[in-house]
Amino acid sequence: MKNILSLIIGCLIFSTGFAQKSVLLDSYFNNEFKKGANGEKISFHYKWDETAATGFSILGDAFKKEGFALATLREAPTTANLKNHTVYIIVDPDHIKDNPTPNYVDAQSISAITKWVKAGGALVLFANDSSNTELKHFNKLANVFGINFNDQMINHVTNDVTREGGGVDTRNNKMFPTAKMVYMKDACSISVKGKAYPLLKQRNDIIIAGNDYGKGFVIAIGDPWLYNEYVNGNLQVEFENDKGARDLVNWLKNKLNNIAK
């Protein structure tokens, strides 16, 4: 009897561990480096372990609080290295200004990602305005899902002290039940076709879009607005990016849970 009980408990533990959601952050298409104090190369810009203003450590904490494990992918996506992850985030792919030898999104990567989403994965794409990210190849991936990052800057901010013009009203938006206003500076607008749909608009421009694809789904955001500088509570009081980060994580979690039912 003890052996049977131990086997049942062991199976439950294994099942629970295996079922833990995992969020995989790209560090291949976004692969910037800076020099450290001793001249060594340090990977930076939107990294889970990066606590500086340019990092994603606070967003990572929000995911961990909701039960997600964090992982980083430093090579091109394949069927094999995506299969054990629930969410895959690609943010602000490099162009020549960021990296003299950028890794552009290619056909093999698009094929692997598309198959993974169709099987139930959640793909999150953070773009930027065209002067700060590479859109041509990134759009080849987004276009598979009926989404296009436009070469059109919206929410242009000329004064980084007042931050006037960077606010996006999120009241009455189902994705953001607690955040009333978020800050997305110099974003790119998004266009959709087919089964893709707007999730958040800034006046007449789409700033977040989505598409349910196979068993999975995609969301595309026109700005990488959740790095530490903008979620550490130091923005003007009306901008609630910290709440917006938690709202987005919960929205992803709930949508994944609904898919699993």
Contacts in CASP RR format, 6 or more apart in sequence:
PFRMAT RR
TARGET T0000
AUTHOR 0000-0000-0000
METHOD contacts of the structure
MODEL  1
MKNILSLIIGCLIFSTGFAQKSVLLDSYFNNEFKKGANGEKISFHYKWDE
TAATGFSILGDAFKKEGFALATLREAPTTANLKNHTVYIIVDPDHIKDNP
TPNYVDAQSISAITKWVKAGGALVLFANDSSNTELKHFNKLANVFGINFN
DQMINHVTNDVTREGGGVDTRNNKMFPTAKMVYMKDACSISVKGKAYPLL
KQRNDIIIAGNDYGKGFVIAIGDPWLYNEYVNGNLQVEFENDKGARDLVN
WLKNKLNNIAK
20 67 0 8 1.000
20 68 0 8 1.000
20 69 0 8 1.000
21 67 0 8 1.000
21 68 0 8 1.000
21 69 0 8 1.000
21 86 0 8 1.000
21 87 0 8 1.000
21 253 0 8 1.000
21 256 0 8 1.000
22 68 0 8 1.000
22 69 0 8 1.000
22 70 0 8 1.000
22 71 0 8 1.000
22 84 0 8 1.000
22 85 0 8 1.000
22 86 0 8 1.000
22 87 0 8 1.000
23 60 0 8 1.000
23 63 0 8 1.000
23 68 0 8 1.000
23 69 0 8 1.000
23 70 0 8 1.000
23 71 0 8 1.000
23 85 0 8 1.000
23 86 0 8 1.000
23 87 0 8 1.000
23 88 0 8 1.000
23 89 0 8 1.000
24 71 0 8 1.000
24 72 0 8 1.000
24 73 0 8 1.000
24 82 0 8 1.000
24 85 0 8 1.000
24 87 0 8 1.000
24 88 0 8 1.000
24 89 0 8 1.000
25 46 0 8 1.000
25 47 0 8 1.000
25 48 0 8 1.000
25 56 0 8 1.000
25 70 0 8 1.000
25 71 0 8 1.000
25 72 0 8 1.000
25 73 0 8 1.000
25 89 0 8 1.000
25 91 0 8 1.000
26 72 0 8 1.000
26 73 0 8 1.000
26 77 0 8 1.000
26 88 0 8 1.000
26 89 0 8 1.000
26 90 0 8 1.000
26 91 0 8 1.000
27 43 0 8 1.000
27 47 0 8 1.000
27 72 0 8 1.000
27 73 0 8 1.000
27 74 0 8 1.000
28 73 0 8 1.000
28 74 0 8 1.000
28 75 0 8 1.000
28 76 0 8 1.000
28 77 0 8 1.000
28 103 0 8 1.000
29 90 0 8 1.000
29 93 0 8 1.000
29 94 0 8 1.000
29 102 0 8 1.000
29 103 0 8 1.000
29 104 0 8 1.000
29 105 0 8 1.000
29 138 0 8 1.000
30 45 0 8 1.000
30 46 0 8 1.000
30 90 0 8 1.000
30 91 0 8 1.000
30 92 0 8 1.000
30 93 0 8 1.000
30 94 0 8 1.000
30 98 0 8 1.000
31 43 0 8 1.000
31 74 0 8 1.000
31 94 0 8 1.000
31 99 0 8 1.000
31 102 0 8 1.000
31 103 0 8 1.000
32 43 0 8 1.000
32 44 0 8 1.000
32 45 0 8 1.000
32 94 0 8 1.000
32 98 0 8 1.000
32 99 0 8 1.000
33 41 0 8 1.000
33 42 0 8 1.000
33 43 0 8 1.000
33 44 0 8 1.000
33 99 0 8 1.000
34 41 0 8 1.000
34 42 0 8 1.000
34 44 0 8 1.000
35 41 0 8 1.000
35 42 0 8 1.000
36 42 0 8 1.000
44 50 0 8 1.000
44 52 0 8 1.000
44 54 0 8 1.000
44 55 0 8 1.000
45 54 0 8 1.000
45 55 0 8 1.000
45 92 0 8 1.000
45 98 0 8 1.000
46 54 0 8 1.000
46 55 0 8 1.000
46 56 0 8 1.000
46 91 0 8 1.000
46 92 0 8 1.000
46 126 0 8 1.000
46 224 0 8 1.000
46 227 0 8 1.000
47 55 0 8 1.000
47 56 0 8 1.000
47 57 0 8 1.000
47 72 0 8 1.000
48 56 0 8 1.000
48 57 0 8 1.000
48 60 0 8 1.000
48 70 0 8 1.000
48 72 0 8 1.000
49 57 0 8 1.000
50 56 0 8 1.000
50 57 0 8 1.000
50 228 0 8 1.000
51 57 0 8 1.000
51 228 0 8 1.000
52 228 0 8 1.000
53 227 0 8 1.000
53 228 0 8 1.000
53 229 0 8 1.000
53 232 0 8 1.000
54 227 0 8 1.000
54 228 0 8 1.000
54 229 0 8 1.000
55 227 0 8 1.000
55 228 0 8 1.000
56 91 0 8 1.000
56 226 0 8 1.000
56 227 0 8 1.000
56 228 0 8 1.000
57 228 0 8 1.000
58 226 0 8 1.000
58 228 0 8 1.000
58 231 0 8 1.000
58 232 0 8 1.000
58 242 0 8 1.000
58 245 0 8 1.000
59 226 0 8 1.000
59 227 0 8 1.000
59 231 0 8 1.000
59 245 0 8 1.000
59 249 0 8 1.000
60 70 0 8 1.000
62 245 0 8 1.000
62 246 0 8 1.000
62 249 0 8 1.000
63 70 0 8 1.000
63 249 0 8 1.000
64 70 0 8 1.000
65 246 0 8 1.000
65 249 0 8 1.000
66 249 0 8 1.000
66 250 0 8 1.000
66 253 0 8 1.000
68 86 0 8 1.000
68 87 0 8 1.000
68 249 0 8 1.000
68 253 0 8 1.000
71 85 0 8 1.000
73 81 0 8 1.000
73 82 0 8 1.000
73 88 0 8 1.000
75 81 0 8 1.000
76 103 0 8 1.000
76 106 0 8 1.000
76 108 0 8 1.000
76 109 0 8 1.000
77 88 0 8 1.000
77 109 0 8 1.000
77 112 0 8 1.000
77 113 0 8 1.000
77 116 0 8 1.000
78 108 0 8 1.000
78 112 0 8 1.000
79 112 0 8 1.000
79 115 0 8 1.000
79 116 0 8 1.000
82 88 0 8 1.000
82 112 0 8 1.000
82 113 0 8 1.000
82 116 0 8 1.000
83 116 0 8 1.000
85 121 0 8 1.000
86 121 0 8 1.000
86 122 0 8 1.000
86 256 0 8 1.000
87 121 0 8 1.000
87 122 0 8 1.000
87 123 0 8 1.000
87 124 0 8 1.000
87 252 0 8 1.000
87 256 0 8 1.000
88 113 0 8 1.000
88 116 0 8 1.000
88 121 0 8 1.000
88 122 0 8 1.000
88 123 0 8 1.000
88 124 0 8 1.000
89 124 0 8 1.000
89 125 0 8 1.000
89 126 0 8 1.000
90 105 0 8 1.000
90 123 0 8 1.000
90 124 0 8 1.000
90 125 0 8 1.000
90 126 0 8 1.000
90 138 0 8 1.000
90 141 0 8 1.000
91 125 0 8 1.000
91 126 0 8 1.000
91 224 0 8 1.000
92 126 0 8 1.000
92 127 0 8 1.000
92 128 0 8 1.000
92 132 0 8 1.000
92 133 0 8 1.000
92 224 0 8 1.000
93 102 0 8 1.000
93 104 0 8 1.000
93 105 0 8 1.000
93 133 0 8 1.000
93 134 0 8 1.000
93 137 0 8 1.000
93 138 0 8 1.000
94 102 0 8 1.000
94 103 0 8 1.000
94 133 0 8 1.000
94 134 0 8 1.000
95 102 0 8 1.000
95 133 0 8 1.000
95 134 0 8 1.000
96 102 0 8 1.000
102 134 0 8 1.000
104 134 0 8 1.000
104 137 0 8 1.000
105 137 0 8 1.000
105 138 0 8 1.000
105 140 0 8 1.000
105 141 0 8 1.000
106 137 0 8 1.000
107 140 0 8 1.000
109 141 0 8 1.000
110 140 0 8 1.000
110 141 0 8 1.000
110 144 0 8 1.000
113 123 0 8 1.000
113 141 0 8 1.000
114 144 0 8 1.000
114 213 0 8 1.000
116 123 0 8 1.000
117 123 0 8 1.000
117 145 0 8 1.000
117 213 0 8 1.000
117 214 0 8 1.000
117 216 0 8 1.000
117 217 0 8 1.000
117 218 0 8 1.000
118 213 0 8 1.000
118 214 0 8 1.000
118 215 0 8 1.000
118 216 0 8 1.000
119 214 0 8 1.000
119 215 0 8 1.000
119 216 0 8 1.000
120 214 0 8 1.000
120 215 0 8 1.000
120 216 0 8 1.000
120 217 0 8 1.000
120 259 0 8 1.000
121 215 0 8 1.000
121 216 0 8 1.000
121 217 0 8 1.000
122 216 0 8 1.000
122 217 0 8 1.000
122 218 0 8 1.000
122 219 0 8 1.000
122 252 0 8 1.000
122 255 0 8 1.000
122 256 0 8 1.000
123 145 0 8 1.000
123 217 0 8 1.000
123 218 0 8 1.000
123 219 0 8 1.000
124 218 0 8 1.000
124 219 0 8 1.000
124 221 0 8 1.000
124 252 0 8 1.000
125 138 0 8 1.000
125 141 0 8 1.000
125 142 0 8 1.000
125 147 0 8 1.000
125 149 0 8 1.000
125 218 0 8 1.000
125 219 0 8 1.000
125 220 0 8 1.000
125 221 0 8 1.000
126 221 0 8 1.000
126 222 0 8 1.000
126 223 0 8 1.000
126 224 0 8 1.000
126 225 0 8 1.000
126 226 0 8 1.000
127 133 0 8 1.000
127 135 0 8 1.000
127 138 0 8 1.000
127 149 0 8 1.000
127 187 0 8 1.000
127 188 0 8 1.000
127 190 0 8 1.000
127 220 0 8 1.000
127 221 0 8 1.000
127 222 0 8 1.000
127 223 0 8 1.000
127 224 0 8 1.000
128 186 0 8 1.000
128 187 0 8 1.000
128 188 0 8 1.000
128 222 0 8 1.000
128 223 0 8 1.000
128 224 0 8 1.000
129 153 0 8 1.000
129 186 0 8 1.000
129 187 0 8 1.000
129 188 0 8 1.000
129 223 0 8 1.000
130 151 0 8 1.000
130 153 0 8 1.000
130 188 0 8 1.000
132 186 0 8 1.000
135 149 0 8 1.000
135 151 0 8 1.000
135 188 0 8 1.000
138 149 0 8 1.000
139 148 0 8 1.000
139 149 0 8 1.000
142 148 0 8 1.000
142 149 0 8 1.000
142 218 0 8 1.000
142 220 0 8 1.000
145 196 0 8 1.000
145 210 0 8 1.000
145 211 0 8 1.000
145 213 0 8 1.000
145 218 0 8 1.000
145 220 0 8 1.000
146 192 0 8 1.000
146 193 0 8 1.000
146 194 0 8 1.000
146 195 0 8 1.000
146 196 0 8 1.000
146 211 0 8 1.000
147 190 0 8 1.000
147 191 0 8 1.000
147 192 0 8 1.000
147 196 0 8 1.000
147 209 0 8 1.000
147 210 0 8 1.000
147 211 0 8 1.000
147 218 0 8 1.000
147 220 0 8 1.000
148 190 0 8 1.000
148 191 0 8 1.000
148 192 0 8 1.000
148 193 0 8 1.000
149 188 0 8 1.000
149 190 0 8 1.000
149 220 0 8 1.000
149 222 0 8 1.000
150 188 0 8 1.000
150 189 0 8 1.000
150 190 0 8 1.000
150 191 0 8 1.000
151 188 0 8 1.000
152 188 0 8 1.000
152 189 0 8 1.000
152 205 0 8 1.000
153 186 0 8 1.000
153 187 0 8 1.000
153 188 0 8 1.000
153 189 0 8 1.000
154 187 0 8 1.000
154 188 0 8 1.000
154 189 0 8 1.000
154 202 0 8 1.000
154 205 0 8 1.000
154 207 0 8 1.000
155 165 0 8 1.000
155 166 0 8 1.000
155 167 0 8 1.000
155 168 0 8 1.000
155 184 0 8 1.000
155 185 0 8 1.000
155 186 0 8 1.000
155 187 0 8 1.000
155 202 0 8 1.000
155 207 0 8 1.000
155 223 0 8 1.000
156 165 0 8 1.000
156 166 0 8 1.000
156 185 0 8 1.000
156 186 0 8 1.000
157 163 0 8 1.000
157 164 0 8 1.000
157 165 0 8 1.000
157 166 0 8 1.000
157 185 0 8 1.000
157 186 0 8 1.000
158 164 0 8 1.000
163 183 0 8 1.000
163 185 0 8 1.000
163 235 0 8 1.000
163 236 0 8 1.000
163 239 0 8 1.000
166 183 0 8 1.000
166 184 0 8 1.000
166 185 0 8 1.000
167 181 0 8 1.000
167 182 0 8 1.000
167 183 0 8 1.000
167 184 0 8 1.000
167 202 0 8 1.000
167 239 0 8 1.000
168 181 0 8 1.000
168 182 0 8 1.000
168 183 0 8 1.000
168 184 0 8 1.000
168 200 0 8 1.000
168 202 0 8 1.000
168 207 0 8 1.000
169 180 0 8 1.000
169 181 0 8 1.000
169 202 0 8 1.000
170 176 0 8 1.000
170 179 0 8 1.000
170 180 0 8 1.000
170 181 0 8 1.000
170 182 0 8 1.000
170 200 0 8 1.000
170 244 0 8 1.000
170 247 0 8 1.000
171 180 0 8 1.000
171 181 0 8 1.000
173 199 0 8 1.000
173 200 0 8 1.000
174 251 0 8 1.000
175 199 0 8 1.000
175 200 0 8 1.000
175 208 0 8 1.000
175 247 0 8 1.000
175 248 0 8 1.000
175 251 0 8 1.000
176 182 0 8 1.000
176 200 0 8 1.000
176 243 0 8 1.000
176 244 0 8 1.000
176 247 0 8 1.000
176 248 0 8 1.000
176 251 0 8 1.000
177 247 0 8 1.000
178 240 0 8 1.000
178 243 0 8 1.000
178 244 0 8 1.000
178 246 0 8 1.000
178 247 0 8 1.000
179 240 0 8 1.000
179 241 0 8 1.000
179 243 0 8 1.000
179 244 0 8 1.000
179 247 0 8 1.000
180 238 0 8 1.000
180 240 0 8 1.000
181 238 0 8 1.000
181 239 0 8 1.000
181 240 0 8 1.000
182 225 0 8 1.000
182 239 0 8 1.000
182 240 0 8 1.000
182 241 0 8 1.000
182 244 0 8 1.000
183 225 0 8 1.000
183 230 0 8 1.000
183 235 0 8 1.000
183 239 0 8 1.000
183 241 0 8 1.000
184 202 0 8 1.000
184 207 0 8 1.000
184 222 0 8 1.000
184 223 0 8 1.000
184 225 0 8 1.000
185 223 0 8 1.000
185 225 0 8 1.000
186 223 0 8 1.000
187 202 0 8 1.000
187 207 0 8 1.000
187 222 0 8 1.000
187 223 0 8 1.000
187 225 0 8 1.000
188 222 0 8 1.000
188 223 0 8 1.000
189 205 0 8 1.000
189 206 0 8 1.000
189 207 0 8 1.000
189 222 0 8 1.000
190 198 0 8 1.000
190 205 0 8 1.000
190 206 0 8 1.000
190 207 0 8 1.000
190 208 0 8 1.000
190 209 0 8 1.000
190 220 0 8 1.000
190 222 0 8 1.000
191 206 0 8 1.000
192 198 0 8 1.000
192 206 0 8 1.000
192 209 0 8 1.000
192 210 0 8 1.000
192 211 0 8 1.000
195 211 0 8 1.000
195 212 0 8 1.000
195 213 0 8 1.000
196 209 0 8 1.000
196 210 0 8 1.000
196 211 0 8 1.000
197 209 0 8 1.000
197 210 0 8 1.000
197 211 0 8 1.000
198 206 0 8 1.000
198 208 0 8 1.000
198 209 0 8 1.000
198 210 0 8 1.000
199 208 0 8 1.000
199 209 0 8 1.000
199 210 0 8 1.000
199 219 0 8 1.000
200 206 0 8 1.000
200 207 0 8 1.000
200 208 0 8 1.000
201 207 0 8 1.000
207 221 0 8 1.000
207 222 0 8 1.000
207 223 0 8 1.000
208 219 0 8 1.000
208 220 0 8 1.000
208 221 0 8 1.000
208 222 0 8 1.000
209 219 0 8 1.000
209 220 0 8 1.000
210 217 0 8 1.000
210 218 0 8 1.000
210 219 0 8 1.000
210 220 0 8 1.000
211 217 0 8 1.000
211 218 0 8 1.000
215 259 0 8 1.000
216 259 0 8 1.000
217 255 0 8 1.000
217 259 0 8 1.000
219 252 0 8 1.000
225 241 0 8 1.000
226 241 0 8 1.000
226 244 0 8 1.000
226 245 0 8 1.000
226 248 0 8 1.000
230 239 0 8 1.000
230 241 0 8 1.000
231 241 0 8 1.000
231 242 0 8 1.000
231 244 0 8 1.000
231 245 0 8 1.000
232 242 0 8 1.000
233 241 0 8 1.000
233 242 0 8 1.000
235 241 0 8 1.000
END
